[in-house]
Amino acid sequence: MDIVLNFADHYIFTPYVYPARWEETDPLRQYLSLLVIVMAGGYLLYLSTASLGYLFLFDKRLLQHPQMLKDQVKLEIQYACWSVPYMSLPTCVMFLLEVRGYSKLYDNIDDTSLGYLSLARDAILFLFFTDMLIYWIHRGLHHRLLYKTLHKPHHKWKVPTPFASHAFHPLDGFAQSFPYHLYPFLFPLHKGLYLGLFLFVNVWTVSIHDGDFRVPDTLKPIVNGSAHHTDHHLFFDYNYGQFFTLWDRIGGSFRAPSAWEGKAPIDDINRMGVKAKQG
């Protein structure tokens, strides 16, 4: 995150926002700057990717599904936009620790043993590590002591749209994003790759709520996609994973998507004879 912070300091914060006497390395200034960056970036990333998913992938006929709430898209956007600032507060603590050198993030690829191959290796390790922790965190959020307060708001959307992707209780959202922030404190990771992966996981979160179930046949047993996550919203106790089906299979919570059996929400719509609508 120091790449983004340094850019923002150079072009915006130092010349136009903060007084000259306030050092760029001051922890409070860094935290406040990160807060602005993360909130602005969070809104931009969420609204842009969810809007693209909604416009080009989401089947608008689903808006007429019996389990779709009245004004659901509006409610999803409102809840997500309310949550973003609160999720940003603890997130920026993690980013501040990174910026101040407490993580294992590094700049120079030449210092690694495998060179550019390290990027591919670390990206794979990052995805499998975070998928493992998110599985158990997500499953824990379904415990009766936590569910009603923290995770139930996200399950309000039985048939989610892409805008439901970030419509979490703030503590729920941060808890499920925590593995992404934890990884670079435990394992070396290139700073540029970390930014790229952070963008990817946000886009992925939107994609598993877009109702587009197309996955290559060879990847269907492996990838936890939109079809799997739709069933999680519908049936509650299944498919907790984020990227892969591995931990659901190990934990006994895997469910073959109902979409593969012609029982997805869009199949309900087809049986109702609802025609496609634009907008």
Disulfide bonds with the S-S distance in Angstrom:
none
